[in-house]
Amino acid sequence: MNTGFLVFHNASDTSYANTAGALTGISSTTTAVTLKFNNLTSITTTSSDSVVLTVTAGYEEAVVEWLAQVASNPAKGMVVIADDQNSVYAHDKITAVSSISVDSGAGTFKNVIVGLLDGSGAAGTGMDTAHDITLTTAQSGSLITVPTTGATSTITIPQSSIPDGTNYRFVCEADSGAHTITLLGAFEGVVDINSSAVQLDNTTNIVVAASDFKIGDWFEIVYSGTAGGWKISGAFQTASAIAAN
Protein backbone atom coordinates (compact mmCIF):
# COMPACT_ATOMS: atom_id res chain seq x y z
CA MET A 1 0.00 0.00 0.00
CA ASN A 2 1.19 3.51 -0.81
CA THR A 3 1.87 5.37 2.44
CA GLY A 4 2.78 8.81 1.05
CA PHE A 5 0.53 11.57 2.40
CA LEU A 6 -1.67 13.87 0.34
CA VAL A 7 -2.26 17.21 2.08
CA PHE A 8 -4.95 19.87 1.66
CA HIS A 9 -5.45 23.27 3.35
CA ASN A 10 -8.51 25.45 2.78
CA ALA A 11 -8.97 29.17 3.35
CA SER A 12 -10.81 28.59 6.64
CA ASP A 13 -7.80 27.08 8.44
CA THR A 14 -9.10 23.55 8.00
CA SER A 15 -6.55 20.98 6.91
CA TYR A 16 -6.73 17.36 5.89
CA ALA A 17 -4.06 14.72 5.25
CA ASN A 18 -4.40 11.04 4.47
CA THR A 19 -2.26 8.42 2.83
CA ALA A 20 -2.39 7.92 -0.92
CA GLY A 21 -3.19 4.31 -0.17
CA ALA A 22 -6.41 5.39 1.56
CA LEU A 23 -7.66 7.12 -1.60
CA THR A 24 -10.62 5.08 -2.85
CA GLY A 25 -11.80 7.15 -5.81
CA ILE A 26 -11.66 10.38 -7.78
CA SER A 27 -14.63 11.85 -9.62
CA SER A 28 -15.40 15.10 -11.39
CA THR A 29 -18.23 17.44 -12.26
CA THR A 30 -18.02 20.84 -13.91
CA THR A 31 -15.19 22.81 -12.24
CA ALA A 32 -14.95 20.30 -9.37
CA VAL A 33 -12.91 17.19 -8.60
CA THR A 34 -13.78 15.05 -5.56
CA LEU A 35 -11.35 12.73 -3.79
CA LYS A 36 -12.72 10.03 -1.46
CA PHE A 37 -10.61 8.52 1.32
CA ASN A 38 -11.15 5.65 3.75
CA ASN A 39 -11.74 6.94 7.24
CA LEU A 40 -9.48 4.68 9.28
CA THR A 41 -11.04 5.69 12.62
CA SER A 42 -14.60 4.94 11.55
CA ILE A 43 -16.54 2.02 13.00
CA THR A 44 -18.17 1.27 9.66
CA THR A 45 -16.70 0.04 6.40
CA THR A 46 -18.81 2.46 4.37
CA SER A 47 -17.67 5.70 6.00
CA SER A 48 -15.35 7.94 4.05
CA ASP A 49 -13.81 11.40 4.02
CA SER A 50 -13.93 13.67 1.00
CA VAL A 51 -12.03 16.64 -0.36
CA VAL A 52 -13.53 18.69 -3.18
CA LEU A 53 -11.17 20.76 -5.32
CA THR A 54 -12.16 23.66 -7.54
CA VAL A 55 -10.54 23.37 -10.96
CA THR A 56 -10.55 25.39 -14.17
CA ALA A 57 -13.45 24.50 -16.44
CA GLY A 58 -12.43 22.13 -19.21
CA TYR A 59 -9.52 20.66 -17.26
CA GLU A 60 -11.43 18.37 -14.90
CA GLU A 61 -10.31 15.19 -16.70
CA ALA A 62 -6.69 16.31 -16.76
CA VAL A 63 -6.70 16.96 -13.02
CA VAL A 64 -8.34 13.57 -12.33
CA GLU A 65 -5.63 11.80 -14.35
CA TRP A 66 -2.86 13.79 -12.67
CA LEU A 67 -4.20 13.03 -9.18
CA ALA A 68 -4.44 9.33 -10.03
CA GLN A 69 -0.82 9.40 -11.13
CA VAL A 70 0.32 11.20 -7.97
CA ALA A 71 -1.57 8.75 -5.76
CA SER A 72 0.00 5.81 -7.57
CA ASN A 73 3.56 7.12 -7.42
CA PRO A 74 3.99 10.11 -5.10
CA ALA A 75 7.33 11.79 -5.59
CA LYS A 76 7.99 12.15 -1.85
CA GLY A 77 6.61 11.28 1.56
CA MET A 78 4.22 14.25 1.53
CA VAL A 79 2.61 16.05 -1.39
CA VAL A 80 0.71 19.29 -0.73
CA ILE A 81 -2.01 19.11 -3.36
CA ALA A 82 -3.71 22.41 -2.56
CA ASP A 83 -2.98 25.18 -0.06
CA ASP A 84 -5.46 28.05 -0.09
CA GLN A 85 -3.64 29.84 2.72
CA ASN A 86 -0.55 30.37 0.58
CA SER A 87 -2.17 30.04 -2.87
CA VAL A 88 0.04 27.06 -3.68
CA TYR A 89 -1.34 24.30 -5.93
CA ALA A 90 0.51 21.26 -7.17
CA HIS A 91 -1.38 21.40 -10.51
CA ASP A 92 -1.86 24.73 -12.26
CA LYS A 93 -5.53 24.00 -13.01
CA ILE A 94 -6.43 23.50 -9.33
CA THR A 95 -7.62 26.88 -8.01
CA ALA A 96 -9.02 26.16 -4.52
CA VAL A 97 -10.12 23.66 -1.91
CA SER A 98 -13.91 23.87 -2.11
CA SER A 99 -14.66 21.67 0.90
CA ILE A 100 -13.24 19.13 3.38
CA SER A 101 -15.64 16.62 4.91
CA VAL A 102 -14.58 14.18 7.62
CA ASP A 103 -16.90 11.30 8.47
CA SER A 104 -16.58 10.55 12.18
CA GLY A 105 -18.54 7.32 11.85
CA ALA A 106 -22.13 6.24 11.45
CA GLY A 107 -22.77 6.09 15.18
CA THR A 108 -21.51 5.37 18.65
CA PHE A 109 -22.78 2.58 20.83
CA LYS A 110 -23.43 2.53 24.57
CA ASN A 111 -22.47 -0.54 26.52
CA VAL A 112 -25.51 -2.20 28.12
CA ILE A 113 -25.31 -4.18 31.38
CA VAL A 114 -28.31 -6.31 32.27
CA GLY A 115 -28.65 -5.93 36.01
CA LEU A 116 -29.55 -8.82 38.31
CA LEU A 117 -31.11 -8.21 41.71
CA ASP A 118 -32.61 -11.64 42.32
CA GLY A 119 -29.57 -13.42 43.75
CA SER A 120 -28.79 -15.27 40.53
CA GLY A 121 -25.82 -13.22 39.40
CA ALA A 122 -22.47 -14.83 38.73
CA ALA A 123 -19.20 -13.54 40.14
CA GLY A 124 -17.14 -11.63 37.59
CA THR A 125 -20.11 -10.44 35.55
CA GLY A 126 -20.59 -7.19 37.45
CA MET A 127 -23.35 -8.74 39.58
CA ASP A 128 -22.78 -10.85 42.65
CA THR A 129 -25.08 -13.43 44.23
CA ALA A 130 -26.44 -11.31 47.09
CA HIS A 131 -29.11 -9.34 45.22
CA ASP A 132 -26.59 -6.57 44.52
CA ILE A 133 -24.93 -4.95 41.50
CA THR A 134 -21.23 -4.08 41.61
CA LEU A 135 -19.73 -1.75 39.02
CA THR A 136 -16.14 -0.87 38.13
CA THR A 137 -14.63 2.19 36.47
CA ALA A 138 -14.01 0.03 33.40
CA GLN A 139 -17.81 -0.07 32.98
CA SER A 140 -18.10 3.73 32.93
CA GLY A 141 -20.45 4.96 30.20
CA SER A 142 -22.72 1.93 30.50
CA LEU A 143 -26.49 1.80 30.65
CA ILE A 144 -27.55 -0.56 33.42
CA THR A 145 -31.03 -2.06 33.32
CA VAL A 146 -32.50 -2.57 36.79
CA PRO A 147 -35.00 -5.44 37.22
CA THR A 148 -37.40 -6.28 40.03
CA THR A 149 -35.62 -6.53 43.36
CA GLY A 150 -35.60 -9.91 45.08
CA ALA A 151 -34.43 -8.51 48.41
CA THR A 152 -32.97 -5.37 49.92
CA SER A 153 -30.32 -4.42 47.38
CA THR A 154 -27.18 -2.34 47.05
CA ILE A 155 -25.65 -0.94 43.87
CA THR A 156 -21.96 -0.62 44.62
CA ILE A 157 -20.10 2.00 42.59
CA PRO A 158 -16.35 2.74 42.78
CA GLN A 159 -15.34 4.25 46.11
CA SER A 160 -11.72 5.27 45.51
CA SER A 161 -9.30 6.23 42.69
CA ILE A 162 -12.28 7.32 40.59
CA PRO A 163 -11.40 9.21 37.38
CA ASP A 164 -13.37 12.42 36.84
CA GLY A 165 -16.14 11.80 34.33
CA THR A 166 -16.85 8.22 35.41
CA ASN A 167 -20.55 7.79 34.72
CA TYR A 168 -23.43 5.30 34.71
CA ARG A 169 -27.07 5.50 33.67
CA PHE A 170 -29.62 3.29 35.46
CA VAL A 171 -33.01 2.53 33.87
CA CYS A 172 -35.84 0.60 35.52
CA GLU A 173 -36.58 -2.49 33.44
CA ALA A 174 -39.37 -3.80 35.70
CA ASP A 175 -41.17 -2.29 38.68
CA SER A 176 -39.15 -2.80 41.83
CA GLY A 177 -40.33 -5.15 44.55
CA ALA A 178 -40.96 -4.27 48.18
CA HIS A 179 -37.26 -3.67 48.76
CA THR A 180 -35.01 -0.62 48.83
CA ILE A 181 -32.05 -0.02 46.51
CA THR A 182 -29.12 1.83 48.07
CA LEU A 183 -26.15 3.55 46.42
CA LEU A 184 -23.26 4.48 48.70
CA GLY A 185 -21.39 7.71 48.01
CA ALA A 186 -21.55 11.50 48.09
CA PHE A 187 -24.27 12.70 45.73
CA GLU A 188 -25.65 16.08 44.75
CA GLY A 189 -28.04 17.22 42.07
CA VAL A 190 -31.68 17.73 41.15
CA VAL A 191 -34.07 14.99 40.04
CA ASP A 192 -37.62 15.16 38.73
CA ILE A 193 -39.94 13.26 41.05
CA ASN A 194 -43.56 13.13 39.93
CA SER A 195 -43.13 16.48 38.08
CA SER A 196 -41.45 18.19 41.03
CA ALA A 197 -37.80 19.19 41.18
CA VAL A 198 -36.14 17.69 44.25
CA GLN A 199 -32.63 18.47 45.41
CA LEU A 200 -30.39 15.65 46.64
CA ASP A 201 -27.37 16.75 48.64
CA ASN A 202 -25.60 14.51 51.12
CA THR A 203 -22.34 12.74 51.89
CA THR A 204 -23.55 9.23 52.72
CA ASN A 205 -25.93 7.55 50.26
CA ILE A 206 -29.11 7.73 48.25
CA VAL A 207 -31.97 5.25 48.56
CA VAL A 208 -34.62 4.31 46.01
CA ALA A 209 -37.72 3.54 48.06
CA ALA A 210 -39.36 0.11 48.14
CA SER A 211 -41.87 -0.51 45.34
CA ASP A 212 -41.24 3.01 43.94
CA PHE A 213 -38.84 2.35 41.04
CA LYS A 214 -41.19 2.09 38.04
CA ILE A 215 -40.62 1.01 34.43
CA GLY A 216 -38.99 3.89 32.58
CA ASP A 217 -37.68 5.65 35.69
CA TRP A 218 -34.01 6.51 35.34
CA PHE A 219 -31.11 8.26 36.99
CA GLU A 220 -27.60 9.07 35.89
CA ILE A 221 -24.50 9.73 37.97
CA VAL A 222 -21.29 11.42 36.88
CA TYR A 223 -18.21 11.71 39.10
CA SER A 224 -16.41 15.00 39.71
CA GLY A 225 -13.95 14.67 42.55
CA THR A 226 -13.06 18.37 42.55
CA ALA A 227 -16.71 19.40 42.92
CA GLY A 228 -18.16 17.28 45.68
CA GLY A 229 -18.40 13.77 44.28
CA TRP A 230 -21.19 12.21 42.21
CA LYS A 231 -23.57 14.48 40.27
CA ILE A 232 -27.01 12.95 39.93
CA SER A 233 -29.96 13.64 37.65
CA GLY A 234 -33.03 11.60 36.79
CA ALA A 235 -36.79 11.25 36.57
CA PHE A 236 -39.19 9.21 38.68
CA GLN A 237 -42.94 8.71 38.43
CA THR A 238 -43.72 8.15 42.11
CA ALA A 239 -43.59 10.74 44.87
CA SER A 240 -40.75 10.14 47.37
CA ALA A 241 -39.18 7.56 45.03
CA ILE A 242 -35.63 8.58 45.92
CA ALA A 243 -34.08 10.34 48.89
CA ALA A 244 -30.70 11.32 50.28
CA ASN A 245 -29.63 9.99 53.67
PyMOL commands that set and color helices and strands:
alter all, ss='L'
color gray80, all
select helices_A, chain A and resi 20-22+60-72+137-139+225-227
alter helices_A, ss='H'
color red, helices_A
select strands_A, chain A and resi 5-9+15-19+23-29+32-38+48-55+78-83+88-89+94-101+112-114+133-134+142-146+153-156+167-172+181-184+187-193+196-202+205-208+218-224+229-236+242-244
alter strands_A, ss='S'
color yellow, strands_A
deselect
rebuild
show_as cartoon
